[in-house]
Amino acid sequence: MEPSAATPQRHGCLTAILIVFGLLTAIASIANLALHDRLAGGLPNAPAWTSQGVIALGILGLIGFGALVGLWYWKRVALYVYIVASLSVFALNIRLVGILPSLLGLAGVALVTTFVLMQWKDFR
């Protein structure tokens, strides 16, 4: 039998960010999928496709959640998936709610990316 490689020790900040962002992403995704009509109706000056846009946000959020799980299991590709999903959410949010509220999501991407890159050598 081959000796298994030791599992890397995750930094406390990375652990906290993955857990908190994972929970928030899961909750927001489920809310977007379950309440898409109600959420779309509450957006002033929204385009006609807003309900479908909110559903797309929910699906992209589930992809982001899956990427966060992948990061928990030390998968490098998960960071790329997370960034692409988050940038897609950002672009869609700009059309739905405007630039200022959409910028908050980019702060999350920056935090996750920063703390993952601090331990990049441990990711496979």
N, C-alpha and C positions, 0 to 999 in steps of 0.2 A: 504494500500500500504506500502511496505517496503521502508524505506529510502535508497536511493542509496548511496553507498560508494563514498566518495569524490575522484575525480581523482587525483592521485599523481602529484606533481609538478616536472617536468623534469628539471634536471640540464642543464645549457646552453651548456656545452661541449658535453653532451650526445645528445642533440638536434642537435647541429652542425654536429657531427660525423654521426648520423643517416641520416641526410639530404644529406650531402656531399657524404658519401659512397653509399647511395641509388641511387643518381644521377649517380655517376661514375659506379656503378655496372650495372645499367640499360643501360647506353650508351655502355659500353664494351660488354654486353651480346648481344645487338641488332647488334652491329658491328660484333661480332663473328658469329652470325647466318646469317647475310646478306652478309658478305664478306669472308666466310670461305675459299673458293678456292683461293682468292687473298692473304689472310693472310697466308695460308698454303704454297703457292708458294714462299713467301718471307722468309721462314725459311730455312737457310742453313742446309744441312745434316739431314733433317727431315725424319722421317720414312714414309713408304708408306701410313699409316693410318692418316696422319696429318690433312687432311681435316675433317675427322670424329672426330678427337680429338678436333679441333677448334669448331665444332658443339657441342660436349659434354661440352666444356668450356662455350659456350653460354647458354646451358640448365642449367648447374650447377650455372651459374651466375644468371639466372632467379630465381632459387631456393633460392640463397643467397639474392636476392632482396626481395623475399617474406618473408624470415626470418627477414630482416631488417624492413619490414612493421609490422611484428608480434611484433618485439621489440618496435616499435613506440606505439603499442597498449598494451604494458605491458605484453606480453606473455613469460613466462619462457622457454617454449619448443622451442621458436624461437631462443634462444641463442644456444641451442644444434644443431638445424638444421643448423644454420649459421656456426658453427664450423665444422661440418661434411662436409658441402658443400665446405667450404674454404679449408679444408685439402685435399679434393678430387681434387680441382683445383690446389693446390700446387703440389700434386703428378703427375698430368697430365702435368703441366707446366715444371716440372723437366725433363720429357721425351722429351718435345717439344723444350724448350728454354734453359735448363740448370738450375743449382742450384742458381746461383747469382741473375738472374732476378726474379726467383720464390720466393725468400726470402721477397721481398717487400710485397707480399700478406699476409705473416705471420705477418708483422708489423700491417697491418690493422685489422687482427683478434685479435691481442693483444690489440689494442686500443679499439675496440668495446667491447671486453670482460671486460677490465679494467673498462670502464665507466659504463657498465651495472652492473657489480658486486658492484660498489659503491652505486647503488640504488637497489640492489637485493631484498631488503625487500618490495619494491613497486611493484615488478613483481608478477603476478599470474600464 
